[in-house]
Amino acid sequence: MPDTMEFYTNPMSRGRIARWMLEEVGEPYQTHILDYGTSMKAPDYLAINPMGKVPALRHNGKTVTECAAICAYLADAFPDAGLAPPLDARDAYYRWMFFAAGPFECAVVNKSLGFEVPAERERNTGYGNLKTATDALTTAVSGSQYITGDRFTAADVYVGAQIGWGLQFDTIEKRPEFVDYWARISDREAFRRASEIDNALMPRDDG
């Protein structure tokens, strides 16, 4: 797939997750930096992502949005990068990537917004309560080096980024399992490269 990818992002967004995945893949891509409330809501970008949010990826005429989807897509589009297990061994890979993108993120965001699910309504949510979701994710990062065993995959990019973000901003418990896992997976050249790129794009306070 020789076509250069187009990556739409903002350095203060979930686009940092997709950037990390792109750096793991190691293929060329062009970056478009969008601003909140202006270029993200402009008609030309809304034609790419009607949600008016980043990140988004354009590749060979295809558009992919949502970080977990971008990570999964890139792993499949560039199999030589070795970022997805064989098809018959993707149980944990899919399970935990999409658990982190769905129930876990929802639980964390609701908590950060001050919303507590009444105990009698927990079965109406996709996560029950934050403790239940956190306990479940703890099992994903325990017992093996990576999500799928001894091999780093796109699931580690996505789950790891969620855990790293939560540890940085105190939105998840600093459980030793999370701290140890984040230390392992953030010690990667692609993560350092991606962080340096996005950090350099952050707005500067010249005052």
Residue pairs with C-beta under 8 A, 6 or more apart in sequence:
1 27
1 59
1 60
1 77
1 78
3 59
3 60
4 28
4 29
4 30
5 22
5 27
5 28
5 29
5 30
5 57
5 58
5 59
6 29
6 30
6 32
6 57
6 58
6 59
7 15
7 18
7 19
7 22
7 29
7 30
7 31
7 32
7 55
7 56
7 57
8 15
8 32
8 34
8 45
8 48
8 49
8 54
8 55
8 56
8 57
8 58
9 15
9 16
9 18
9 19
9 31
9 32
9 33
9 34
9 54
9 55
10 33
10 34
10 35
10 36
10 40
10 54
11 33
11 198
11 199
11 201
11 202
12 202
13 53
13 54
13 55
14 54
14 55
14 67
15 54
15 55
15 67
15 198
16 161
16 194
16 195
16 198
17 55
17 67
17 70
17 71
17 157
17 158
17 161
18 55
18 57
18 67
18 70
18 71
19 55
19 194
19 197
19 198
20 157
20 161
20 190
20 191
20 194
20 195
21 70
21 71
21 74
21 75
21 83
21 154
21 157
21 158
22 29
22 74
22 194
23 190
23 191
23 193
23 194
23 197
24 81
24 83
24 154
24 157
24 188
24 190
25 74
25 75
25 78
25 81
25 83
26 81
26 190
27 78
33 201
34 40
34 45
34 54
39 45
40 52
40 53
40 54
41 52
45 52
45 56
46 52
48 56
48 58
48 63
49 56
49 63
49 65
51 65
53 65
55 65
55 67
55 70
56 63
56 64
56 65
57 63
57 64
57 65
57 70
57 73
57 74
59 73
59 77
64 70
64 73
66 101
67 101
67 158
67 161
68 97
68 98
68 100
68 101
68 158
71 97
71 154
71 155
71 157
71 158
72 84
72 97
72 154
74 81
74 83
74 154
75 81
75 83
75 84
75 153
75 154
76 84
82 151
83 152
83 153
83 154
83 157
84 90
84 93
84 153
84 154
85 93
85 148
85 151
85 153
89 148
92 140
92 147
92 148
92 149
92 155
93 147
93 148
93 153
93 154
93 155
94 155
95 140
96 137
96 140
96 147
96 155
96 159
97 147
97 154
97 155
97 158
97 159
99 136
99 137
99 140
100 137
100 158
100 159
100 162
101 158
102 126
103 126
103 127
103 133
103 136
104 127
104 133
104 134
104 136
104 137
104 162
105 162
106 125
106 126
106 127
107 125
107 127
107 129
107 130
107 133
107 134
108 130
108 133
108 162
108 166
108 171
108 172
110 116
110 117
110 130
111 130
111 171
112 171
117 124
117 125
117 128
117 129
119 129
122 128
122 129
122 132
127 133
134 172
134 173
134 175
137 159
137 163
138 175
138 177
138 178
140 147
140 159
141 147
141 159
141 163
141 177
141 178
141 180
141 181
142 177
144 150
145 184
146 152
146 153
146 155
146 156
146 184
146 185
147 153
147 155
147 156
147 159
148 155
152 185
152 188
156 185
157 185
160 181
160 182
160 185
160 186
163 172
163 178
163 181
163 182
164 182
164 186
165 171
166 172
166 178
167 174
167 178
167 179
167 182
172 178
185 191
